[in-house]
Amino acid sequence: MFEAEDIADWRGRDVVDQQGAKVGTLEALYFDTARDVPTFATVKTGFIGRHKLVFVPLADAVVSPDYVKVTEEKDTIKKAPSMELDGALSVEDEPAIFEHYGLVYERGSGGERRLARR
């Protein structure tokens, strides 16, 4: 495995936790607007007719030919802030994502949002 330098190439691949348990499928990337690096991914979870997108941090993620491995446990990810498949992340919801994972949330110096989907 290797570090996820160009994680965008892994959209649609399985996402697994450190123990190898499948969490879901990589759907989209959210970049830190201050540093221009992928910081979170949305992962499609659930079952037929009841899917949602949960946010997962990408720090220290690694990729293999078949999956992306993240550092968080499956149970923690399943309880993370989520949105509907056709939803959009509001600026008001950003702090909860960081808080869920024990990460510091700070808006930009001009008050701009922290995450941008790409």
Secondary structure, DSSP 8 states (H G I E B T S, - for coil): -EE-TTGGGGTTSEEE-TT--EEEEEEEEEEETTTTEEEEEEEEEEETTEEEEEEEE-TT-EE-SSEEE-SS-HHHHHTS-EE-TT----GGGHHHHHHHTT------TTS--SEEE-
